[in-house]
Amino acid sequence: IFLYAEDFLRDTDKCFNPYDGTFKRKNCPSPPDCNWSGQEGPAKLCINRVPYPDNHSEYYVLMMKCTPTYINCDKCMCGSISSDSSSNAYCRYSDQDPSDDQVDIQCSDLTTIEMTTRSGRKFHFNNYYI
């Protein structure tokens, strides 16, 4: 059985700071510990990155989550990652909506992102600071 590689924070990653509206690497919290096994088997870290609405060549970290190892992690929503193993890897944009059952993103309009929890609760994110 093929298992997808666990993700990690890269040197090029940026995270949002809601207190000052900045996107910087130092704003990124430590990733969650995914060294556990649940109902669907062992978990792995998955980091979802999305492009800025006004600059599709730059990406930021939307979320870090633990997923079952058999699930493919969409490391670069609306694109692809240049390398699965390099700490200097970056995302390349392509106008292709991701297929993720917990995140609704329209790559052609990135001003609003909707996320759904496993229990069905929905959260909407508007990029006010971008």
The first five atom37 places (N, CA, C, CB, O) and aatype in JSON, in Angstrom:
{
  "aatype": [9, 13, 10, 18, 0, 6, 3, 13, 10, 1, 3, 16, 3, 11, 4, 13, 2, 14, 18, 3, 7, 16, 13, 11, 1, 11, 2, 4, 14, 15, 14, 14, 3, 4, 2, 17, 15, 7, 5, 6, 7, 14, 0, 11, 10, 4, 9, 2, 1, 19, 14, 18, 14, 3, 2, 8, 15, 6, 18, 18, 19, 10, 12, 12, 11, 4, 16, 14, 16, 18, 9, 2, 4, 3, 11, 4, 12, 4, 7, 15, 9, 15, 15, 3, 15, 15, 15, 2, 0, 18, 4, 1, 18, 15, 3, 5, 3, 14, 15, 3, 3, 5, 19, 3, 9, 5, 4, 15, 3, 10, 16, 16, 9, 6, 12, 16, 16, 1, 15, 7, 1, 11, 13, 8, 13, 2, 2, 18, 18, 9],
  "atom_mask": [
    [1, 1, 1, 1, 1],
    [1, 1, 1, 1, 1],
    [1, 1, 1, 1, 1],
    [1, 1, 1, 1, 1],
    [1, 1, 1, 1, 1],
    [1, 1, 1, 1, 1],
    [1, 1, 1, 1, 1],
    [1, 1, 1, 1, 1],
    [1, 1, 1, 1, 1],
    [1, 1, 1, 1, 1],
    [1, 1, 1, 1, 1],
    [1, 1, 1, 1, 1],
    [1, 1, 1, 1, 1],
    [1, 1, 1, 1, 1],
    [1, 1, 1, 1, 1],
    [1, 1, 1, 1, 1],
    [1, 1, 1, 1, 1],
    [1, 1, 1, 1, 1],
    [1, 1, 1, 1, 1],
    [1, 1, 1, 1, 1],
    [1, 1, 1, 0, 1],
    [1, 1, 1, 1, 1],
    [1, 1, 1, 1, 1],
    [1, 1, 1, 1, 1],
    [1, 1, 1, 1, 1],
    [1, 1, 1, 1, 1],
    [1, 1, 1, 1, 1],
    [1, 1, 1, 1, 1],
    [1, 1, 1, 1, 1],
    [1, 1, 1, 1, 1],
    [1, 1, 1, 1, 1],
    [1, 1, 1, 1, 1],
    [1, 1, 1, 1, 1],
    [1, 1, 1, 1, 1],
    [1, 1, 1, 1, 1],
    [1, 1, 1, 1, 1],
    [1, 1, 1, 1, 1],
    [1, 1, 1, 0, 1],
    [1, 1, 1, 1, 1],
    [1, 1, 1, 1, 1],
    [1, 1, 1, 0, 1],
    [1, 1, 1, 1, 1],
    [1, 1, 1, 1, 1],
    [1, 1, 1, 1, 1],
    [1, 1, 1, 1, 1],
    [1, 1, 1, 1, 1],
    [1, 1, 1, 1, 1],
    [1, 1, 1, 1, 1],
    [1, 1, 1, 1, 1],
    [1, 1, 1, 1, 1],
    [1, 1, 1, 1, 1],
    [1, 1, 1, 1, 1],
    [1, 1, 1, 1, 1],
    [1, 1, 1, 1, 1],
    [1, 1, 1, 1, 1],
    [1, 1, 1, 1, 1],
    [1, 1, 1, 1, 1],
    [1, 1, 1, 1, 1],
    [1, 1, 1, 1, 1],
    [1, 1, 1, 1, 1],
    [1, 1, 1, 1, 1],
    [1, 1, 1, 1, 1],
    [1, 1, 1, 1, 1],
    [1, 1, 1, 1, 1],
    [1, 1, 1, 1, 1],
    [1, 1, 1, 1, 1],
    [1, 1, 1, 1, 1],
    [1, 1, 1, 1, 1],
    [1, 1, 1, 1, 1],
    [1, 1, 1, 1, 1],
    [1, 1, 1, 1, 1],
    [1, 1, 1, 1, 1],
    [1, 1, 1, 1, 1],
    [1, 1, 1, 1, 1],
    [1, 1, 1, 1, 1],
    [1, 1, 1, 1, 1],
    [1, 1, 1, 1, 1],
    [1, 1, 1, 1, 1],
    [1, 1, 1, 0, 1],
    [1, 1, 1, 1, 1],
    [1, 1, 1, 1, 1],
    [1, 1, 1, 1, 1],
    [1, 1, 1, 1, 1],
    [1, 1, 1, 1, 1],
    [1, 1, 1, 1, 1],
    [1, 1, 1, 1, 1],
    [1, 1, 1, 1, 1],
    [1, 1, 1, 1, 1],
    [1, 1, 1, 1, 1],
    [1, 1, 1, 1, 1],
    [1, 1, 1, 1, 1],
    [1, 1, 1, 1, 1],
    [1, 1, 1, 1, 1],
    [1, 1, 1, 1, 1],
    [1, 1, 1, 1, 1],
    [1, 1, 1, 1, 1],
    [1, 1, 1, 1, 1],
    [1, 1, 1, 1, 1],
    [1, 1, 1, 1, 1],
    [1, 1, 1, 1, 1],
    [1, 1, 1, 1, 1],
    [1, 1, 1, 1, 1],
    [1, 1, 1, 1, 1],
    [1, 1, 1, 1, 1],
    [1, 1, 1, 1, 1],
    [1, 1, 1, 1, 1],
    [1, 1, 1, 1, 1],
    [1, 1, 1, 1, 1],
    [1, 1, 1, 1, 1],
    [1, 1, 1, 1, 1],
    [1, 1, 1, 1, 1],
    [1, 1, 1, 1, 1],
    [1, 1, 1, 1, 1],
    [1, 1, 1, 1, 1],
    [1, 1, 1, 1, 1],
    [1, 1, 1, 1, 1],
    [1, 1, 1, 1, 1],
    [1, 1, 1, 1, 1],
    [1, 1, 1, 1, 1],
    [1, 1, 1, 0, 1],
    [1, 1, 1, 1, 1],
    [1, 1, 1, 1, 1],
    [1, 1, 1, 1, 1],
    [1, 1, 1, 1, 1],
    [1, 1, 1, 1, 1],
    [1, 1, 1, 1, 1],
    [1, 1, 1, 1, 1],
    [1, 1, 1, 1, 1],
    [1, 1, 1, 1, 1],
    [1, 1, 1, 1, 1]
  ],
  "atom_positions": [
    [[0.85, -1.19, 0.0], [0.0, 0.0, 0.0], [0.9, 1.25, 0.0], [-0.97, 0.0, 1.24], [1.88, 1.31, 0.74]],
    [[0.56, 2.23, -0.83], [1.34, 3.46, -0.94], [0.84, 4.46, 0.09], [1.26, 4.06, -2.37], [-0.36, 4.73, 0.16]],
    [[1.74, 5.01, 0.88], [1.39, 6.03, 1.85], [1.97, 7.36, 1.41], [1.89, 5.65, 3.26], [3.13, 7.44, 1.03]],
    [[1.17, 8.4, 1.47], [1.62, 9.73, 1.08], [2.54, 10.32, 2.14], [0.42, 10.65, 0.83], [2.38, 10.04, 3.33]],
    [[3.49, 11.12, 1.71], [4.47, 11.71, 2.62], [3.81, 12.74, 3.54], [5.62, 12.36, 1.83], [2.92, 13.49, 3.14]],
    [[4.29, 12.75, 4.79], [3.82, 13.75, 5.74], [4.39, 15.11, 5.36], [4.21, 13.37, 7.18], [5.52, 15.2, 4.89]],
    [[3.62, 16.13, 5.55], [4.04, 17.49, 5.22], [4.82, 18.09, 6.39], [2.82, 18.38, 4.87], [4.9, 17.49, 7.46]],
    [[5.41, 19.27, 6.17], [6.13, 19.99, 7.21], [6.15, 21.46, 6.83], [7.59, 19.44, 7.38], [5.96, 21.81, 5.66]],
    [[6.36, 22.31, 7.81], [6.48, 23.74, 7.52], [7.78, 23.99, 6.77], [6.43, 24.59, 8.83], [8.84, 23.49, 7.17]],
    [[7.7, 24.73, 5.71], [8.86, 25.03, 4.87], [9.36, 26.44, 5.16], [8.5, 24.88, 3.38], [8.64, 27.26, 5.73]],
    [[10.59, 26.71, 4.78], [11.17, 28.03, 5.0], [10.37, 29.12, 4.3], [12.61, 28.06, 4.51], [10.37, 30.28, 4.74]],
    [[9.69, 28.76, 3.22], [8.93, 29.73, 2.43], [7.51, 29.95, 2.95], [8.88, 29.28, 1.0], [6.81, 30.83, 2.44]],
    [[7.06, 29.17, 3.93], [5.7, 29.3, 4.44], [5.5, 30.59, 5.23], [5.35, 28.11, 5.33], [6.41, 31.08, 5.9]],
    [[4.29, 31.14, 5.11], [3.89, 32.34, 5.86], [2.54, 32.07, 6.5], [3.83, 33.61, 4.93], [1.69, 31.41, 5.92]],
    [[2.36, 32.59, 7.71], [1.11, 32.45, 8.43], [0.59, 33.82, 8.83], [1.28, 31.54, 9.66], [1.36, 34.77, 8.98]],
    [[-0.71, 33.91, 8.99], [-1.39, 35.17, 9.31], [-1.36, 35.45, 10.8], [-2.83, 35.14, 8.81], [-1.53, 34.54, 11.61]],
    [[-1.13, 36.7, 11.14], [-1.23, 37.17, 12.52], [-2.44, 38.09, 12.59], [0.09, 37.91, 12.98], [-2.4, 39.2, 12.06]],
    [[-3.53, 37.66, 13.24], [-4.75, 38.48, 13.27], [-4.6, 39.77, 14.08], [-5.89, 37.67, 13.83], [-5.43, 40.67, 13.95]],
    [[-3.57, 39.87, 14.91], [-3.4, 41.05, 15.75], [-2.79, 42.23, 15.0], [-2.54, 40.71, 16.93], [-3.11, 43.38, 15.29]],
    [[-1.91, 41.94, 14.02], [-1.31, 43.05, 13.26], [-1.54, 42.93, 11.76], [0.17, 43.11, 13.54], [-1.09, 43.79, 11.0]],
    [[-2.24, 41.87, 11.31], [-2.58, 41.74, 9.9], [-1.42, 41.34, 9.0], [0.0, 0.0, 0.0], [-1.5, 41.51, 7.78]],
    [[-0.33, 40.79, 9.57], [0.84, 40.44, 8.77], [0.88, 38.94, 8.45], [2.13, 40.84, 9.49], [0.32, 38.12, 9.17]],
    [[1.55, 38.62, 7.36], [1.83, 37.24, 6.96], [3.35, 37.07, 7.01], [1.25, 36.92, 5.51], [4.07, 37.66, 6.21]],
    [[3.83, 36.25, 7.95], [5.26, 36.02, 8.1], [5.5, 34.58, 8.55], [5.88, 37.01, 9.11], [4.61, 33.94, 9.1]],
    [[6.7, 34.09, 8.31], [7.08, 32.75, 8.75], [7.04, 32.65, 10.27], [8.48, 32.38, 8.22], [6.62, 31.63, 10.81]],
    [[7.48, 33.69, 10.96], [7.52, 33.65, 12.42], [6.13, 33.63, 13.05], [8.3, 34.84, 12.96], [5.99, 33.33, 14.23]],
    [[5.09, 33.95, 12.28], [3.71, 33.87, 12.77], [3.19, 32.43, 12.82], [2.8, 34.7, 11.9], [2.16, 32.18, 13.44]],
    [[3.89, 31.51, 12.2], [3.41, 30.13, 12.13], [3.59, 29.43, 13.48], [4.15, 29.35, 11.02], [4.69, 29.41, 14.02]],
    [[2.51, 28.87, 14.01], [2.64, 28.1, 15.25], [3.3, 26.76, 14.96], [1.25, 27.9, 15.91], [3.48, 26.38, 13.8]],
    [[3.67, 26.06, 15.99], [4.19, 24.7, 15.81], [3.08, 23.83, 15.24], [4.72, 24.1, 17.15], [1.93, 23.96, 15.65]],
    [[3.4, 22.96, 14.29], [2.38, 22.06, 13.74], [1.84, 21.12, 14.82], [2.95, 21.25, 12.56], [2.53, 20.84, 15.8]],
    [[0.63, 20.63, 14.63], [0.08, 19.68, 15.61], [0.87, 18.37, 15.59], [-1.41, 19.4, 15.32], [1.46, 18.01, 14.57]],
    [[0.88, 17.67, 16.71], [1.54, 16.37, 16.81], [0.59, 15.32, 16.24], [1.93, 16.03, 18.29], [-0.45, 15.03, 16.82]],
    [[0.94, 14.77, 15.11], [0.1, 13.78, 14.44], [0.63, 12.36, 14.63], [-0.01, 14.1, 12.95], [0.3, 11.46, 13.85]],
    [[1.42, 12.17, 15.63], [2.0, 10.86, 15.92], [1.02, 10.04, 16.77], [3.38, 11.0, 16.64], [1.27, 9.78, 17.94]],
    [[-0.1, 9.66, 16.15], [-1.12, 8.87, 16.82], [-1.91, 8.08, 15.79], [-2.06, 9.78, 17.65], [-1.77, 8.31, 14.58]],
    [[-2.72, 7.18, 16.25], [-3.53, 6.37, 15.37], [-4.97, 6.43, 15.86], [-3.02, 4.9, 15.32], [-5.23, 6.35, 17.06]],
    [[-5.9, 6.58, 14.91], [-7.31, 6.7, 15.25], [-8.15, 5.64, 14.56], [0.0, 0.0, 0.0], [-7.64, 4.61, 14.14]],
    [[-9.43, 5.91, 14.46], [-10.39, 4.98, 13.88], [-10.04, 4.62, 12.42], [-11.79, 5.57, 13.94], [-10.29, 3.51, 11.98]],
    [[-9.46, 5.59, 11.69], [-9.12, 5.36, 10.29], [-7.64, 5.03, 10.08], [-9.49, 6.58, 9.47], [-7.14, 5.11, 8.97]],
    [[-6.96, 4.68, 11.16], [-5.56, 4.3, 11.06], [-4.63, 5.4, 11.51], [0.0, 0.0, 0.0], [-5.07, 6.38, 12.12]],
    [[-3.32, 5.25, 11.21], [-2.34, 6.25, 11.64], [-2.58, 7.61, 10.98], [-0.93, 5.77, 11.34], [-3.08, 7.7, 9.86]],
    [[-2.2, 8.65, 11.71], [-2.38, 10.02, 11.21], [-1.07, 10.57, 10.68], [-2.93, 10.93, 12.32], [0.01, 10.06, 10.99]],
    [[-1.17, 11.63, 9.86], [-0.01, 12.36, 9.37], [-0.37, 13.83, 9.32], [0.44, 11.84, 7.95], [-1.54, 14.2, 9.29]],
    [[0.65, 14.67, 9.3], [0.45, 16.11, 9.22], [0.16, 16.52, 7.78], [1.67, 16.86, 9.75], [0.82, 16.05, 6.85]],
    [[-0.83, 17.38, 7.6], [-1.17, 17.94, 6.3], [-1.28, 19.46, 6.47], [-2.51, 17.32, 5.72], [-2.04, 19.93, 7.32]],
    [[-0.53, 20.2, 5.67], [-0.57, 21.67, 5.71], [-1.16, 22.15, 4.4], [0.86, 22.28, 5.96], [-0.62, 21.9, 3.32]],
    [[-2.3, 22.86, 4.49], [-2.96, 23.41, 3.3], [-2.54, 24.86, 3.12], [-4.5, 23.3, 3.41], [-2.69, 25.69, 4.02]],
    [[-2.0, 25.16, 1.93], [-1.59, 26.52, 1.58], [-2.51, 27.02, 0.47], [-0.09, 26.57, 1.14], [-2.91, 26.26, -0.41]],
    [[-2.84, 28.31, 0.52], [-3.69, 28.93, -0.5], [-3.02, 30.2, -1.01], [-5.11, 29.23, 0.06], [-2.28, 30.85, -0.27]],
    [[-3.3, 30.56, -2.27], [-2.71, 31.8, -2.79], [-3.44, 33.04, -2.27], [-2.75, 31.8, -4.32], [-4.62, 32.98, -1.91]],
    [[-2.71, 34.15, -2.23], [-3.33, 35.42, -1.9], [-4.32, 35.78, -3.02], [-2.25, 36.54, -1.72], [-4.06, 35.47, -4.18]],
    [[-5.43, 36.42, -2.68], [-6.41, 36.78, -3.71], [-5.85, 37.71, -4.79], [-7.6, 37.43, -3.07], [-6.27, 37.63, -5.94]],
    [[-4.92, 38.58, -4.42], [-4.41, 39.57, -5.36], [-3.03, 39.22, -5.93], [-4.35, 40.91, -4.7], [-2.49, 39.98, -6.74]],
    [[-2.47, 38.09, -5.53], [-1.15, 37.69, -6.03], [-1.06, 36.17, -5.97], [0.0, 38.35, -5.2], [-0.69, 35.6, -4.94]],
    [[-1.39, 35.51, -7.06], [-1.45, 34.05, -7.08], [-0.09, 33.38, -7.1], [-2.23, 33.61, -8.27], [-0.01, 32.15, -7.04]],
    [[1.0, 34.14, -7.18], [2.32, 33.53, -7.12], [2.82, 33.41, -5.68], [3.32, 34.36, -7.94], [3.85, 32.78, -5.43]],
    [[2.09, 33.99, -4.73], [2.43, 33.9, -3.31], [1.33, 33.14, -2.57], [2.62, 35.32, -2.69], [0.14, 33.34, -2.82]],
    [[1.75, 32.26, -1.65], [0.82, 31.44, -0.88], [1.02, 31.67, 0.61], [1.01, 29.94, -1.21], [2.09, 32.11, 1.04]],
    [[-0.02, 31.38, 1.4], [0.08, 31.4, 2.86], [-0.54, 30.12, 3.42], [-0.62, 32.67, 3.44], [-1.31, 29.45, 2.73]],
    [[-0.2, 29.79, 4.66], [-0.74, 28.6, 5.31], [-2.16, 28.89, 5.78], [0.16, 28.17, 6.5], [-2.39, 29.78, 6.6]],
    [[-3.11, 28.13, 5.25], [-4.51, 28.25, 5.67], [-4.74, 27.45, 6.94], [-5.46, 27.78, 4.55], [-5.35, 27.94, 7.89]],
    [[-4.25, 26.2, 6.95], [-4.44, 25.37, 8.14], [-3.44, 24.23, 8.18], [-5.87, 24.83, 8.18], [-2.89, 23.82, 7.17]],
    [[-3.23, 23.73, 9.39], [-2.42, 22.54, 9.63], [-3.32, 21.55, 10.34], [-1.11, 22.86, 10.47], [-3.96, 21.89, 11.34]],
    [[-3.37, 20.31, 9.84], [-4.3, 19.34, 10.41], [-3.71, 17.94, 10.34], [-5.65, 19.38, 9.68], [-2.79, 17.68, 9.57]],
    [[-4.24, 17.06, 11.15], [-3.86, 15.65, 11.12], [-4.9, 14.91, 10.28], [-3.75, 15.04, 12.57], [-6.1, 15.05, 10.5]],
    [[-4.44, 14.12, 9.32], [-5.34, 13.34, 8.47], [-4.85, 11.9, 8.44], [-5.4, 13.95, 7.03], [-3.69, 11.63, 8.75]],
    [[-5.72, 10.96, 8.07], [-5.26, 9.58, 7.91], [-4.16, 9.5, 6.85], [-6.44, 8.64, 7.54], [-4.19, 10.25, 5.87]],
    [[-3.21, 8.61, 7.03], [-2.06, 8.53, 6.12], [-2.46, 8.19, 4.69], [-1.09, 7.5, 6.62], [-1.73, 8.54, 3.76]],
    [[-3.6, 7.53, 4.48], [-3.99, 7.15, 3.12], [-4.57, 8.31, 2.32], [-4.99, 6.02, 3.17], [-4.77, 8.18, 1.11]],
    [[-4.86, 9.43, 2.95], [-5.45, 10.58, 2.25], [-4.34, 11.44, 1.66], [-6.33, 11.41, 3.21], [-3.36, 11.76, 2.33]],
    [[-4.52, 11.82, 0.41], [-3.57, 12.72, -0.24], [-3.75, 14.12, 0.32], [-3.76, 12.71, -1.8], [-4.86, 14.65, 0.35]],
    [[-2.67, 14.72, 0.77], [-2.71, 16.07, 1.32], [-2.55, 17.08, 0.19], [-1.61, 16.27, 2.39], [-1.58, 17.03, -0.56]],
    [[-3.5, 18.0, 0.08], [-3.42, 19.05, -0.92], [-2.55, 20.17, -0.34], [-4.86, 19.58, -1.33], [-3.07, 21.12, 0.26]],
    [[-1.25, 20.05, -0.52], [-0.29, 20.99, 0.08], [-0.44, 22.4, -0.49], [1.14, 20.5, -0.13], [-0.24, 23.38, 0.22]],
    [[-0.79, 22.5, -1.75], [-0.97, 23.79, -2.41], [-2.32, 23.81, -3.09], [0.17, 24.07, -3.43], [-2.45, 23.37, -4.23]],
    [[-3.33, 24.31, -2.42], [-4.65, 24.41, -3.04], [-4.57, 25.43, -4.16], [-5.75, 24.8, -1.99], [-3.94, 26.48, -4.01]],
    [[-5.2, 25.13, -5.27], [-5.13, 25.96, -6.48], [-3.72, 25.91, -7.08], [-5.53, 27.43, -6.16], [-3.26, 26.89, -7.67]],
    [[-3.05, 24.8, -6.94], [-1.7, 24.68, -7.51], [-1.03, 23.39, -7.11], [0.0, 0.0, 0.0], [-1.67, 22.43, -6.69]],
    [[0.28, 23.39, -7.26], [1.09, 22.22, -6.9], [2.37, 22.7, -6.23], [1.4, 21.34, -8.15], [2.8, 23.84, -6.41]],
    [[2.98, 21.81, -5.46], [4.2, 22.16, -4.76], [5.41, 21.76, -5.61], [4.26, 21.47, -3.37], [5.38, 20.74, -6.29]],
    [[6.45, 22.57, -5.57], [7.62, 22.34, -6.43], [8.42, 21.11, -6.0], [8.51, 23.56, -6.42], [9.1, 20.51, -6.83]],
    [[8.34, 20.74, -4.72], [9.07, 19.57, -4.23], [8.41, 19.08, -2.94], [10.57, 19.9, -3.99], [8.07, 19.89, -2.08]],
    [[8.24, 17.77, -2.81], [7.66, 17.22, -1.58], [8.65, 17.19, -0.42], [7.15, 15.83, -1.83], [8.25, 17.08, 0.73]],
    [[9.95, 17.29, -0.73], [10.94, 17.09, 0.32], [11.81, 18.32, 0.64], [11.83, 15.97, -0.07], [12.48, 18.33, 1.67]],
    [[11.82, 19.33, -0.2], [12.7, 20.49, 0.0], [12.12, 21.48, 1.01], [12.96, 21.19, -1.32], [10.92, 21.78, 0.98]],
    [[12.96, 21.99, 1.89], [12.5, 23.01, 2.84], [12.3, 24.36, 2.15], [13.52, 23.15, 4.0], [11.67, 25.26, 2.72]],
    [[12.82, 24.52, 0.93], [12.65, 25.75, 0.16], [11.59, 25.61, -0.93], [13.98, 26.16, -0.46], [11.5, 26.44, -1.83]],
    [[10.79, 24.56, -0.86], [9.76, 24.34, -1.88], [8.75, 25.48, -1.86], [9.04, 22.98, -1.65], [8.57, 26.16, -0.85]],
    [[8.11, 25.68, -2.99], [7.11, 26.73, -3.11], [5.93, 26.22, -3.93], [7.72, 27.99, -3.76], [6.04, 25.21, -4.62]],
    [[4.82, 26.91, -3.84], [3.62, 26.54, -4.57], [3.58, 27.25, -5.92], [2.36, 26.87, -3.75], [3.94, 28.42, -6.04]],
    [[3.11, 26.51, -6.93], [2.9, 27.06, -8.27], [1.4, 27.08, -8.54], [3.66, 26.23, -9.37], [0.74, 26.05, -8.41]],
    [[0.88, 28.22, -8.91], [-0.56, 28.4, -9.12], [-1.04, 27.72, -10.4], [-0.9, 29.89, -9.17], [-0.36, 27.73, -11.42]],
    [[-2.24, 27.13, -10.3], [-3.0, 26.7, -11.47], [-4.47, 26.87, -11.11], [-2.67, 25.2, -11.89], [-4.88, 26.52, -10.0]],
    [[-5.25, 27.39, -12.02], [-6.65, 27.71, -11.75], [-7.5, 26.44, -11.77], [-7.19, 28.73, -12.79], [-8.33, 26.24, -12.66]],
    [[-7.27, 25.58, -10.78], [-7.98, 24.32, -10.66], [-8.47, 24.2, -9.23], [-7.08, 23.1, -11.07], [-7.66, 24.09, -8.31]],
    [[-9.79, 24.22, -9.03], [-10.35, 24.16, -7.68], [-9.96, 22.85, -7.01], [-11.88, 24.31, -7.72], [-10.05, 21.79, -7.63]],
    [[-9.53, 22.9, -5.75], [-9.15, 21.69, -5.05], [-10.36, 20.82, -4.74], [-8.41, 22.03, -3.76], [-11.47, 21.32, -4.61]],
    [[-10.12, 19.53, -4.62], [-11.19, 18.61, -4.22], [-10.93, 18.2, -2.78], [-11.26, 17.35, -5.17], [-10.22, 17.23, -2.51]],
    [[-11.51, 18.94, -1.89], [-11.34, 18.7, -0.46], [-12.72, 18.77, 0.16], [-10.35, 19.75, 0.2], [-13.46, 19.73, -0.06]],
    [[-13.08, 17.75, 0.94], [-14.42, 17.72, 1.5], [-14.61, 18.64, 2.7], [-14.76, 16.31, 1.9], [-15.72, 18.75, 3.22]],
    [[-13.55, 19.3, 3.15], [-13.67, 20.2, 4.3], [-13.4, 21.66, 3.95], [-12.72, 19.76, 5.38], [-13.65, 22.54, 4.77]],
    [[-12.91, 21.95, 2.75], [-12.59, 23.32, 2.36], [-13.21, 23.61, 1.0], [-11.05, 23.54, 2.32], [-13.04, 22.84, 0.05]],
    [[-13.93, 24.72, 0.9], [-14.51, 25.15, -0.36], [-13.79, 26.41, -0.81], [-16.06, 25.39, -0.22], [-13.91, 27.47, -0.2]],
    [[-13.04, 26.28, -1.91], [-12.28, 27.4, -2.44], [-12.55, 27.51, -3.94], [-10.75, 27.23, -2.17], [-12.51, 26.51, -4.66]],
    [[-12.84, 28.71, -4.38], [-12.95, 28.99, -5.81], [-11.64, 29.67, -6.21], [-14.23, 29.9, -6.15], [-11.42, 30.82, -5.85]],
    [[-10.8, 28.99, -6.94], [-9.47, 29.53, -7.27], [-9.56, 30.84, -8.06], [-8.67, 28.51, -8.06], [-8.65, 31.66, -8.0]],
    [[-10.64, 31.02, -8.8], [-10.79, 32.25, -9.57], [-11.24, 33.42, -8.69], [-11.78, 32.05, -10.71], [-11.15, 34.58, -9.12]],
    [[-11.73, 33.14, -7.47], [-12.15, 34.18, -6.54], [-11.77, 33.75, -5.12], [-13.71, 34.45, -6.65], [-12.53, 33.05, -4.45]],
    [[-10.59, 34.17, -4.68], [-10.04, 33.72, -3.4], [-10.35, 34.69, -2.25], [-8.55, 33.55, -3.52], [-9.69, 34.64, -1.21]],
    [[-11.33, 35.56, -2.43], [-11.65, 36.53, -1.37], [-12.39, 35.88, -0.21], [-12.47, 37.67, -1.94], [-12.36, 36.42, 0.9]],
    [[-13.05, 34.75, -0.42], [-13.75, 34.04, 0.64], [-13.42, 32.56, 0.59], [-15.28, 34.25, 0.52], [-13.41, 31.95, -0.48]],
    [[-13.13, 31.99, 1.75], [-12.85, 30.56, 1.88], [-13.8, 30.01, 2.92], [-11.34, 30.3, 2.27], [-13.98, 30.61, 3.98]],
    [[-14.42, 28.87, 2.62], [-15.34, 28.24, 3.56], [-14.75, 26.91, 4.02], [-16.74, 28.03, 2.92], [-14.32, 26.1, 3.2]],
    [[-14.75, 26.7, 5.33], [-14.27, 25.44, 5.89], [-15.4, 24.79, 6.67], [-13.02, 25.65, 6.79], [-16.19, 25.48, 7.31]],
    [[-15.48, 23.46, 6.61], [-16.5, 22.71, 7.3], [-15.84, 21.7, 8.24], [-17.43, 22.0, 6.3], [-14.93, 20.97, 7.83]],
    [[-16.29, 21.67, 9.48], [-15.76, 20.69, 10.43], [-16.39, 19.33, 10.14], [-16.04, 21.13, 11.89], [-17.35, 19.23, 9.37]],
    [[-15.85, 18.29, 10.75], [-16.41, 16.95, 10.58], [-17.85, 16.88, 11.07], [-15.56, 15.91, 11.31], [-18.63, 16.06, 10.58]],
    [[-18.2, 17.73, 12.03], [-19.57, 17.74, 12.56], [-20.52, 18.57, 11.68], [-19.58, 18.29, 13.98], [-21.72, 18.62, 11.94]],
    [[-19.98, 19.23, 10.65], [-20.82, 19.99, 9.73], [-20.87, 21.48, 9.98], [0.0, 0.0, 0.0], [-21.52, 22.21, 9.25]],
    [[-20.18, 21.95, 11.02], [-20.15, 23.38, 11.31], [-19.31, 24.1, 10.26], [-19.58, 23.65, 12.73], [-18.23, 23.64, 9.91]],
    [[-19.81, 25.24, 9.75], [-19.12, 25.96, 8.68], [-18.52, 27.25, 9.19], [-20.09, 26.25, 7.53], [-19.1, 27.96, 10.01]],
    [[-17.32, 27.55, 8.68], [-16.62, 28.8, 8.98], [-16.29, 29.48, 7.67], [-15.34, 28.54, 9.82], [-15.84, 28.84, 6.73]],
    [[-16.51, 30.79, 7.61], [-16.19, 31.57, 6.42], [-15.03, 32.51, 6.75], [-17.43, 32.37, 5.93], [-15.03, 33.17, 7.79]],
    [[-14.06, 32.56, 5.87], [-12.92, 33.44, 6.04], [-12.91, 34.43, 4.89], [-11.59, 32.65, 6.11], [-12.92, 34.04, 3.72]],
    [[-12.88, 35.71, 5.22], [-12.75, 36.76, 4.22], [-11.38, 37.38, 4.4], [-13.89, 37.82, 4.34], [-10.96, 37.64, 5.53]],
    [[-10.7, 37.62, 3.32], [-9.36, 38.17, 3.37], [-9.4, 39.68, 3.47], [-8.57, 37.74, 2.14], [-9.16, 40.38, 2.49]],
    [[-9.72, 40.2, 4.64], [-9.84, 41.64, 4.85], [-8.49, 42.34, 4.83], [-10.52, 41.91, 6.17], [-8.41, 43.51, 4.45]],
    [[-7.45, 41.65, 5.21], [-6.13, 42.3, 5.35], [-5.3, 42.25, 4.08], [-5.35, 41.65, 6.48], [-4.23, 42.85, 4.01]],
    [[-5.79, 41.56, 3.08], [-4.97, 41.38, 1.87], [-5.31, 42.42, 0.84], [-5.16, 39.99, 1.29], [-4.72, 42.43, -0.25]]
  ]
}
